[in-house]
Structure formats: C-alpha cells, structure tokens
Amino acid sequence: MSNPAEHVQDSLTFEFPFKYEWHIPQPFEPWGFHLTKFMVLEVVAAVLTLVIFLWLARRIASGKPPRGRSWNLFEMMLLFIRDQVVRPTIGPPHEADRFLPFLWTQFFFVLFCNLLGLIPWMGSPTGAFEVTTVLAIGSFLAVIMAGMAEHGIFKYWAGLVPHMELPLIMKMFLVPMLWVIELSGLLIKSTILSIRLLANMFAGHLVLAVVLGFIAQTAALWLWYGVAPASVLGATALNVLELLVAFLQAYIFVFITSLLIGMAIHQH
C-alpha cells in the first residue's frame, strides 16, 4: 500500500484474491504492442453494448409492447437520452436524431466502462488518460464534422467568429484574434471532457483503494478490530456513491458532447 495508485492503474495482469494473477496473453509482443487490462475491459464494454442493443433492437422491431425489467430499463434510458439530452440541446427531431446512434453508443460505452470498475479486481478504463482522451477526440471530431456538414467547410470555420459591423482596419486585427480564441475554446471544451471523466473515475477508485488499504496497514495491530469494520462500511458507502458517479459521468459526457454539436449546427 506504499503506492495506492498502482491498484487503479492499467497493467498487464488481472489480480484476483488469494494472490492469483492472470497474465494477459501477448500475441503482438514481438511487434512492440502489449494488450493491457483496460484494453480487455474496453472490449468487454463494447461487446456488452453490441449484444444488449442488438437484442433490444430485435425486441423493438417485433412491434410488441415492452415486457420485462431489462427491456423497460434500457428503453427508458434510450428515451431519456433522446428526449432530455439530445433533442433539447441539438434541435428538432429531424436534426437531433441524426446524432442519436453516436451519442447512444458513446453513453453506454462510457457507462459500461465505469460500471466495470465497480467489480472487485477489475478496473475502470475511463480512469486512464489515454482512454478518456480518445473519447474526447471522438467528440471533437463529431462536433466539427457536424458543423461542416451543416454549413460547409469554409462557412463553418469562418462562422466561429460572429458577424460584426466594424471598420476594415479593426476587423483585420480583431477577427483573426477572435477566431484563434474561439478555436482554442473549442479545443479546451473537448479537453475538459477528457479530464473531467478521468479525474472523477480515477479519484473515486483511488479513495476506495486507500480506505481498504487501512485494513492491510493495521493487520498486525489491535487497531485492526476497529479499523476493519469501519473500512468495510466506508468502502461500501463509497461504492454506492461510485455507482451514482458512473451514471452521472456518462450522462455529463454525452450532454456536453450533444451541447457542442448543437452549437456547431446553430452558429451565432
């Protein structure tokens, strides 16, 4: 426990109870590429997303009314993202619904990555900077592609600066400066997407590792009899909070992405 961060970082092995470890096979090692724990969990999250929603799509296509807890749960979540996030931030259905497949996929992929981190001895891929950065890049590309598709390449990039009735000399100075500021703002907003998700997931799991580490630190002392129950209760409470954070961070990520797409489509 000298470095609790090691327990929430990526690695080449899965650590299980009773000192059992599963070393991930490395078929690409001769080429300098390593498969890591977070890569495996990302594949698991992607497969879960694919399997669940292929099953749900077949159920919905049947035309039957929703039955069962799973069907109602996932359809309720889909409708919430559509009606409370995407359409209010992007616009009418004919505009917003074009982006629903991307935003639905993004939401559930982030959610499943977050939830996998709540399973003991697993890990949360969204607690790694590389993963959240790639997700943020995906959002950034979706935003600029939506803007260019709506307005055209030149008009979109020129439209980052609002129209201003100014003398020509002032425009020559102000317009390039404002364009750089607006572009920087767009990049910063996308960067914040990455950092916000990373900070919340990494910090939450780090706190859990520290709280449970108190048990190991006091194992040889009489304090263990008081510390162990308190640590277990505290970790349980924090895990419930982390469950809320898992849903909340997936919602925030998709909400901000949707908001940025709406701003790209409806410029100034």
C-alpha positions as CSV (number, residue, x, y, z in Angstrom):
1,M,0.0,0.0,0.0
2,S,3.0,2.3,-0.3
3,N,1.5,3.5,-3.6
4,P,-2.3,3.0,-3.7
5,A,-2.4,4.4,-7.3
6,E,-0.9,1.2,-8.6
7,H,-4.2,-0.6,-7.7
8,V,-6.3,1.6,-10.0
9,Q,-3.8,1.9,-12.9
10,D,-3.6,-0.1,-16.1
11,S,-1.4,-3.3,-16.0
12,L,-0.6,-6.4,-18.0
13,T,-2.3,-8.7,-15.4
14,F,-5.6,-9.2,-13.6
15,E,-5.0,-9.6,-9.8
16,F,-7.5,-11.8,-8.1
17,P,-7.9,-12.9,-4.4
18,F,-5.6,-15.4,-2.8
19,K,-2.6,-14.0,-4.8
20,Y,-3.9,-15.4,-8.0
21,E,-2.9,-13.5,-11.1
22,W,-3.9,-13.9,-14.8
23,H,-1.3,-12.7,-17.1
24,I,-2.9,-11.4,-20.3
25,P,-1.6,-13.3,-23.4
26,Q,0.7,-11.0,-25.5
27,P,0.5,-12.3,-29.2
28,F,1.6,-8.9,-30.5
29,E,4.6,-8.5,-28.2
30,P,7.2,-9.2,-30.9
31,W,5.9,-6.1,-32.7
32,G,6.2,-3.9,-29.5
33,F,2.4,-3.9,-28.8
34,H,1.0,-5.1,-25.5
35,L,-2.5,-6.0,-24.5
36,T,-3.4,-4.4,-21.2
37,K,-6.2,-4.9,-18.6
38,F,-8.0,-1.8,-19.7
39,M,-7.9,-2.9,-23.3
40,V,-9.6,-6.1,-22.4
41,L,-12.2,-4.3,-20.3
42,E,-12.9,-1.9,-23.2
43,V,-13.6,-4.9,-25.5
44,V,-15.9,-6.3,-22.8
45,A,-17.8,-2.9,-22.6
46,A,-18.1,-2.8,-26.4
47,V,-19.3,-6.4,-26.6
48,L,-21.9,-5.7,-23.9
49,T,-23.1,-2.6,-25.8
50,L,-23.4,-4.6,-29.0
51,V,-25.1,-7.7,-27.5
52,I,-27.6,-5.8,-25.4
53,F,-28.8,-3.4,-28.1
54,L,-28.9,-6.0,-30.9
55,W,-31.2,-7.9,-28.6
56,L,-33.2,-4.8,-27.8
57,A,-33.4,-3.8,-31.4
58,R,-34.9,-7.1,-32.3
59,R,-37.4,-6.8,-29.5
60,I,-38.5,-3.3,-30.5
61,A,-38.7,-4.3,-34.2
62,S,-41.2,-7.0,-33.3
63,G,-43.7,-4.3,-32.5
64,K,-44.7,-5.8,-29.2
65,P,-45.1,-3.7,-26.1
66,P,-42.1,-3.6,-23.8
67,R,-42.1,-6.5,-21.3
68,G,-39.7,-7.4,-18.6
69,R,-37.4,-5.3,-16.5
70,S,-34.4,-5.4,-18.8
71,W,-36.4,-4.2,-21.9
72,N,-38.1,-1.4,-20.0
73,L,-34.9,-0.3,-18.3
74,F,-32.8,0.0,-21.4
75,E,-35.6,1.5,-23.5
76,M,-36.2,4.1,-20.7
77,M,-32.5,5.0,-20.7
78,L,-32.6,5.4,-24.5
79,L,-35.6,7.6,-24.4
80,F,-34.2,9.7,-21.6
81,I,-31.0,10.4,-23.7
82,R,-33.1,11.2,-26.7
83,D,-35.8,13.4,-25.1
84,Q,-34.0,15.0,-22.2
85,V,-30.5,15.4,-23.7
86,V,-30.1,15.2,-27.4
87,R,-33.3,16.9,-28.7
88,P,-33.2,19.8,-26.2
89,T,-29.5,20.6,-27.0
90,I,-29.3,20.0,-30.7
91,G,-32.8,20.9,-32.0
92,P,-35.9,19.4,-33.6
93,P,-36.1,15.6,-34.3
94,H,-35.0,15.9,-37.9
95,E,-31.8,17.5,-36.8
96,A,-31.1,15.8,-33.5
97,D,-32.0,12.2,-34.4
98,R,-29.1,12.0,-36.9
99,F,-26.7,12.0,-34.0
100,L,-28.6,9.6,-31.8
101,P,-26.7,6.4,-32.8
102,F,-23.4,8.0,-32.0
103,L,-24.5,9.6,-28.7
104,W,-26.3,6.5,-27.5
105,T,-23.2,4.4,-28.3
106,Q,-21.0,6.9,-26.5
107,F,-23.2,7.0,-23.4
108,F,-23.5,3.2,-22.9
109,F,-19.8,2.6,-23.7
110,V,-18.7,5.1,-21.1
111,L,-21.3,3.8,-18.7
112,F,-20.2,0.1,-19.0
113,C,-16.5,1.1,-18.7
114,N,-17.4,3.0,-15.5
115,L,-19.5,0.1,-14.1
116,L,-16.8,-2.5,-14.8
117,G,-14.6,-0.5,-12.3
118,L,-17.1,-1.3,-9.5
119,I,-16.5,-5.0,-9.9
120,P,-13.7,-6.1,-7.4
121,W,-10.4,-6.9,-9.0
122,M,-11.4,-5.4,-12.3
123,G,-10.7,-1.8,-13.2
124,S,-12.2,1.3,-14.9
125,P,-10.8,2.0,-18.4
126,T,-12.2,5.5,-18.0
127,G,-9.7,6.0,-15.2
128,A,-6.9,6.1,-17.8
129,F,-5.9,9.3,-19.5
130,E,-5.4,7.6,-22.9
131,V,-9.0,6.2,-22.9
132,T,-10.7,9.5,-22.0
133,T,-8.5,11.4,-24.5
134,V,-9.6,9.1,-27.3
135,L,-13.2,9.5,-26.3
136,A,-12.8,13.3,-26.2
137,I,-11.2,13.3,-29.6
138,G,-14.2,11.3,-30.9
139,S,-16.5,14.0,-29.5
140,F,-14.3,16.8,-31.0
141,L,-14.4,15.2,-34.5
142,A,-18.1,14.7,-34.3
143,V,-18.6,18.4,-33.4
144,I,-16.5,19.8,-36.3
145,M,-17.9,17.2,-38.8
146,A,-21.5,18.1,-37.8
147,G,-20.7,21.8,-38.3
148,M,-19.0,21.3,-41.6
149,A,-21.8,19.0,-42.9
150,E,-24.4,21.7,-41.9
151,H,-22.7,24.8,-43.1
152,G,-19.9,23.7,-45.5
153,I,-16.2,23.6,-44.6
154,F,-15.4,27.3,-45.2
155,K,-18.6,28.7,-43.8
156,Y,-18.3,26.6,-40.6
157,W,-14.7,27.6,-39.8
158,A,-15.4,31.3,-40.8
159,G,-18.6,31.2,-38.7
160,L,-16.6,30.6,-35.5
161,V,-16.4,34.4,-35.3
162,P,-19.7,36.2,-35.2
163,H,-20.5,38.8,-37.7
164,M,-19.5,42.3,-36.5
165,E,-20.1,45.7,-38.1
166,L,-16.6,47.1,-37.7
167,P,-14.3,49.2,-39.7
168,L,-12.0,47.2,-42.0
169,I,-8.8,48.0,-40.1
170,M,-10.4,46.8,-36.8
171,K,-11.7,43.7,-38.5
172,M,-8.2,42.8,-39.8
173,F,-7.0,42.9,-36.2
174,L,-10.0,41.5,-34.2
175,V,-11.3,38.8,-36.5
176,P,-8.1,36.6,-36.5
177,M,-7.7,37.1,-32.8
178,L,-11.3,36.1,-32.1
179,W,-11.0,33.1,-34.4
180,V,-8.0,31.8,-32.5
181,I,-9.8,32.4,-29.2
182,E,-12.9,30.5,-30.4
183,L,-10.9,27.6,-31.8
184,S,-8.9,27.5,-28.5
185,G,-12.2,27.5,-26.6
186,L,-13.5,24.5,-28.7
187,L,-10.3,22.6,-28.0
188,I,-10.4,23.4,-24.3
189,K,-14.0,22.3,-24.0
190,S,-13.1,18.9,-25.6
191,T,-10.1,18.6,-23.3
192,I,-12.3,19.3,-20.3
193,L,-14.4,16.3,-21.4
194,S,-11.4,14.1,-21.0
195,I,-10.1,15.5,-17.8
196,R,-13.5,15.6,-16.0
197,L,-14.2,11.9,-16.7
198,L,-10.6,10.9,-15.9
199,A,-10.5,12.8,-12.6
200,N,-13.8,11.6,-11.3
201,M,-13.2,7.9,-12.1
202,F,-9.6,7.7,-11.1
203,A,-10.1,9.7,-7.8
204,G,-13.1,7.6,-6.8
205,H,-11.3,4.3,-7.2
206,L,-8.1,5.7,-5.6
207,V,-10.1,6.6,-2.4
208,L,-11.6,3.1,-2.3
209,A,-8.1,1.6,-2.5
210,V,-6.9,3.8,0.3
211,V,-9.8,3.1,2.6
212,L,-9.5,-0.7,2.1
213,G,-5.7,-0.3,2.5
214,F,-6.3,0.7,6.1
215,I,-7.2,-3.0,6.8
216,A,-3.8,-4.2,5.5
217,Q,-1.9,-1.5,7.3
218,T,-3.3,-2.4,10.7
219,A,-3.4,-6.2,10.2
220,A,-0.8,-6.8,12.9
221,L,-2.2,-4.4,15.4
222,W,-5.0,-4.4,17.8
223,L,-6.5,-1.4,15.9
224,W,-7.5,-3.9,13.2
225,Y,-10.6,-4.9,15.1
226,G,-11.9,-1.3,14.9
227,V,-10.4,-0.3,11.6
228,A,-11.5,-3.3,9.5
229,P,-15.3,-2.9,10.1
230,A,-15.1,0.9,9.6
231,S,-13.1,0.5,6.4
232,V,-15.6,-2.1,5.0
233,L,-18.6,0.1,5.9
234,G,-16.9,3.2,4.4
235,A,-15.9,1.3,1.2
236,T,-19.5,0.1,0.8
237,A,-20.9,3.6,1.2
238,L,-18.3,4.9,-1.3
239,N,-19.1,2.1,-3.7
240,V,-22.7,3.2,-3.7
241,L,-21.6,6.7,-4.4
242,E,-19.4,5.5,-7.2
243,L,-22.4,3.8,-8.7
244,L,-24.1,7.2,-8.9
245,V,-21.0,8.8,-10.3
246,A,-20.7,6.1,-13.0
247,F,-24.1,7.1,-14.4
248,L,-23.6,10.8,-13.7
249,Q,-20.3,11.0,-15.6
250,A,-21.6,9.1,-18.6
251,Y,-24.6,11.5,-18.7
252,I,-22.4,14.6,-18.4
253,F,-20.0,13.4,-21.1
254,V,-22.9,12.9,-23.6
255,F,-24.7,16.0,-22.5
256,I,-21.6,18.2,-23.2
257,T,-20.9,16.4,-26.5
258,S,-24.5,17.0,-27.5
259,L,-24.4,20.6,-26.5
260,L,-21.2,21.2,-28.5
261,I,-22.8,19.6,-31.6
262,G,-25.8,21.8,-31.2
263,M,-23.6,24.9,-31.0
264,A,-21.8,23.7,-34.2
265,I,-25.0,23.4,-36.1
266,H,-26.6,26.6,-34.8
267,Q,-23.8,29.1,-35.0
268,H,-24.1,32.6,-33.5
